[in-house]
Amino acid sequence: TEKSGLSLSHAEARRIILTDSVAALYDARIQTAGGSSLGDTLIFRYEDTRADDVWLDQLADFNDEVTMDIRLSEGSKLRLGDVRHFEKTVYKNEFFTSNKDLIADLAGNISGKVNGKLKLDQFDIRLGTSTRLRGDFDGRGLGDNDEPMVLNFDFEELLTDM
């Protein structure tokens, strides 16, 4: 169980790189006890400070300090309840609390920082059989901070009956 409370049931990667400024997992598969199963490539970049404890502080302030480059392959699944382990504002969000056991099918690319500029390219999200969002997305200020949240969508497909 990770510090945030997230419990992993399985983690593997064909290739792992860990340096003073990068943590990367290639051909990876990560599964949580809650039912999430994410795979392909996960790269996290943080400032190279050469101080042993500073990069751990950056990881603790993940939303502001860590730049992500993530490729989610077809077949990746995310249990909405698992999101709460990374973003505390989700605990208060009615959609996430009411649908915590719902599994989203995901594919696409994620790049940037949660509280910086975050981009989702060629993204495909499906919730059950009646909700689908496919296209590109970028946003700023998505986490719990004082900045206003800005979202931009370029949908190829939007389907819902919610």
PyMOL commands that set and color helices and strands:
alter all, ss='L'
color gray80, all
select helices_A, chain A and resi 54-60+62-65+80-83+88-92+94-98
alter helices_A, ss='H'
color red, helices_A
select strands_A, chain A and resi 8-18+22-32+37-45+67-79+103-112+117-127+131-140+150-159
alter strands_A, ss='S'
color yellow, strands_A
deselect
rebuild
show_as cartoon
